[in-house]
Amino acid sequence: MTKHFQVIVCGARCAGAPLAMLLARKGMRVLLVDRDPLPSDSLNGHLVKPAGTARLAAWGLLDKVLRAGTPALRRRRLEVDTQVVESALDDGSYPMVAPRRSVLDAILLEAAVSAGVQVEDRTTVRGPKWDSGRVSGIRLSGRGGAERVVTAPVVTGADGRHSTIARGVGAEIYDAAPSLTAAYWAYWAGVDHSAVAVRYRGGSMSGVFPTNAGQVLAFVAVPAGDRKRFHGDIAAGYRNALFEFDGVEAMFASATRESRVLGMAHLPNYFRRSHGPGWALAGDAGHHKDPLVARGISDAFRDADALAVAVEDGLAAGPRALDRALASYAAGRDAACAGVYRHNLALAADDHQDPARTLELVRRLSDAEAQADLRFPAPSTHPLVAPLPGAAVPGSPSRLEKQ
Ligand SMILES: Cc1cc2nc3c(=O)[nH]c(=O)nc-3n(C[C@H](O)[C@H](O)[C@H](O)COP(=O)(O)OP(=O)(O)OC[C@H]3O[C@@H](n4cnc5c(N)ncnc54)[C@H](O)[C@@H]3O)c2cc1C
């Protein structure tokens, strides 16, 4: 086992696995640690927007996702009360995809391993190791339980909302808002559905996304205060909430539910300081928003791309330059995410009683997403991958905003 690492990445899913992969592809010695057995499913949604799909393509991984039987989604149907808006992505642009996390996370992990990353799963990070005011490694324990230390000049926390690294370095939270919604979802077979369908009505939202194995993910998001409707019998609460939307009961008339009903009520909104001496945060560890906008995965991919560039630039130039590069990465993350965050909060807080207002909030959020997609960095292109002909690559230099 290699003992001398240049980077330790804590957390091996949407943020951590591609970050480790990109660093290893740059020739660095990387340790990737996760406490889960990998690969495995994860209690999350999984719609990947075109900005995220573009990165999968640039990394040489989109083909693998599609070959795993994940449908390419180009049509979107939005219903706000009785108003219906249908839209389609151009043939030349990247599609949306909604791979099960067991599929997506396995592909990301395999790519990291192929790039030379050393992976330790079922291994818990206990906290950072400090040396003269800098993070210089981590304390961790594996299946045997004994704590040991591994050192590296950079430690990245891609360890999700309850990040141990964030807690260990004392990363402050800012621009926070409490959980505004609670989400409930299940997988169904026998639903004829080729589009991403999103519905808003009476304070609630529902989404239906086609995923692997001919199934759809159907979820409902209700105001946080309505959680009690699901207490006692989560399956009945979910079914009632889903079928309150016009036409949904008929659409699911001959469908069978293929999974238990899952739920998540802790959906906080925050930014966390994401850089410091020898450390940085990526993905949900550094920023989380209500999943209404379905953008956490695409943002985690963007973090991976940007942080890999910052670490490469900084490591070569010494500790001070490294800290400056990590600070610049975190400032870029905040700038790219601020607009989407603000408009997503406004939509999550809306009671959807006025269809015109809900439509306007949806339009503003979608404009903010388009703006965020124009911001740096462009996806790191794997040398073996040609871009999709005519595809608009989010953040590509020709479309960069003047800062
Ligand atoms: C209900 C719900 C629906 C969502 N729907 C969507 C959607 O449709 N589209 C979308 O883009 N986003 C969606 N999101 C958001 C998206 O899932 C997240 O933003 C994304 O998974 C973040 O990835 P991550 O790698 O940062 O964190 P995570 O996926 O949380 O991974 C963190 C990893 O760190 C590991 N870890 C944590 N602590 C330790 C430790 N101490 N030691 C070792 N390992 C540790 C964990 O085991 C885990 O594997 C949704 C989220 C929720 C909750």
The ligand as a Tripos MOL2 file, in Angstrom:
@<TRIPOS>MOLECULE
LIG
   53    58     1     0     0
SMALL
NO_CHARGES

@<TRIPOS>ATOM
      1 C1        -33.9800   13.7160   -1.4870 C.3       1 LIG1
      2 C2        -32.8870   14.2560   -2.3540 C.ar      1 LIG1
      3 C3        -33.0870   14.3320   -3.7130 C.ar      1 LIG1
      4 C4        -32.0750   14.8500   -4.5300 C.ar      1 LIG1
      5 N1        -32.2860   14.8900   -5.8790 N.ar      1 LIG1
      6 C5        -31.2930   15.3180   -6.6850 C.ar      1 LIG1
      7 C6        -31.4410   15.2880   -8.1020 C.ar      1 LIG1
      8 O1        -32.4520   14.8190   -8.6510 O.2       1 LIG1
      9 N2        -30.4190   15.7880   -8.8560 N.ar      1 LIG1
     10 C7        -29.2800   16.3080   -8.2950 C.ar      1 LIG1
     11 O2        -28.3850   16.7780   -9.0230 O.2       1 LIG1
     12 N3        -29.1140   16.3270   -6.9490 N.ar      1 LIG1
     13 C8        -30.0800   15.8400   -6.1490 C.ar      1 LIG1
     14 N4        -29.8970   15.8300   -4.8060 N.ar      1 LIG1
     15 C9        -28.6270   16.3500   -4.2560 C.3       1 LIG1
     16 C10       -27.4900   15.3590   -4.5300 C.3       1 LIG1
     17 O3        -27.8810   14.0530   -4.2410 O.3       1 LIG1
     18 C11       -26.2670   15.7510   -3.7100 C.3       1 LIG1
     19 O4        -25.9970   17.1260   -3.9200 O.3       1 LIG1
     20 C12       -25.0580   14.9180   -4.1030 C.3       1 LIG1
     21 O5        -25.3090   13.5600   -3.8490 O.3       1 LIG1
     22 C13       -23.8340   15.3990   -3.3380 C.3       1 LIG1
     23 O6        -22.7650   14.5070   -3.5390 O.3       1 LIG1
     24 P1        -21.5530   14.4860   -2.5230 P.3       1 LIG1
     25 O7        -20.5450   13.5670   -3.1330 O.co2     1 LIG1
     26 O8        -21.1450   15.8710   -2.1990 O.co2     1 LIG1
     27 O9        -22.1040   13.8900   -1.1550 O.3       1 LIG1
     28 P2        -22.7210   12.4810   -0.8070 P.3       1 LIG1
     29 O10       -23.4120   11.8650   -1.9680 O.co2     1 LIG1
     30 O11       -23.5040   12.6850    0.4340 O.co2     1 LIG1
     31 O12       -21.4530   11.5540   -0.4930 O.3       1 LIG1
     32 C14       -20.6970   11.7470    0.6690 C.3       1 LIG1
     33 C15       -19.9150   10.4740    0.9490 C.3       1 LIG1
     34 O13       -19.0590   10.7320    2.0690 O.3       1 LIG1
     35 C16       -19.0490    9.5990    2.8920 C.3       1 LIG1
     36 N5        -18.7060   10.0150    4.2610 N.ar      1 LIG1
     37 C17       -19.3870   10.8870    5.0470 C.ar      1 LIG1
     38 N6        -18.7550   11.0230    6.2340 N.ar      1 LIG1
     39 C18       -17.6610   10.2190    6.1850 C.ar      1 LIG1
     40 C19       -16.6260    9.9140    7.0930 C.ar      1 LIG1
     41 N7        -16.5730   10.4800    8.3190 N.pl3     1 LIG1
     42 N8        -15.6600    9.0480    6.7230 N.ar      1 LIG1
     43 C20       -15.6860    8.4670    5.4880 C.ar      1 LIG1
     44 N9        -16.6590    8.7150    4.5730 N.ar      1 LIG1
     45 C21       -17.6320    9.5750    4.9210 C.ar      1 LIG1
     46 C22       -20.4520    9.0260    2.8100 C.3       1 LIG1
     47 O14       -20.4290    7.6440    3.1360 O.3       1 LIG1
     48 C23       -20.7990    9.2810    1.3330 C.3       1 LIG1
     49 O15       -20.4920    8.1630    0.5390 O.3       1 LIG1
     50 C24       -30.8700   15.3070   -3.9650 C.ar      1 LIG1
     51 C25       -30.6650   15.2260   -2.5810 C.ar      1 LIG1
     52 C26       -31.6640   14.6920   -1.7800 C.ar      1 LIG1
     53 C27       -31.4180   14.5930   -0.2990 C.3       1 LIG1
@<TRIPOS>BOND
     1     1     2 1
     2     2     3 ar
     3     2    52 ar
     4     3     4 ar
     5     4     5 ar
     6     4    50 ar
     7     5     6 ar
     8     6     7 ar
     9     6    13 1
    10     7     8 2
    11     7     9 ar
    12     9    10 ar
    13    10    11 2
    14    10    12 ar
    15    12    13 ar
    16    13    14 ar
    17    14    15 1
    18    14    50 ar
    19    15    16 1
    20    16    17 1
    21    16    18 1
    22    18    19 1
    23    18    20 1
    24    20    21 1
    25    20    22 1
    26    22    23 1
    27    23    24 1
    28    24    25 2
    29    24    26 1
    30    24    27 1
    31    27    28 1
    32    28    29 2
    33    28    30 1
    34    28    31 1
    35    31    32 1
    36    32    33 1
    37    33    34 1
    38    33    48 1
    39    34    35 1
    40    35    36 1
    41    35    46 1
    42    36    37 ar
    43    36    45 ar
    44    37    38 ar
    45    38    39 ar
    46    39    40 ar
    47    39    45 ar
    48    40    41 1
    49    40    42 ar
    50    42    43 ar
    51    43    44 ar
    52    44    45 ar
    53    46    47 1
    54    46    48 1
    55    48    49 1
    56    50    51 ar
    57    51    52 ar
    58    52    53 1
@<TRIPOS>SUBSTRUCTURE
     1 LIG1         1 GROUP 0 **** ****
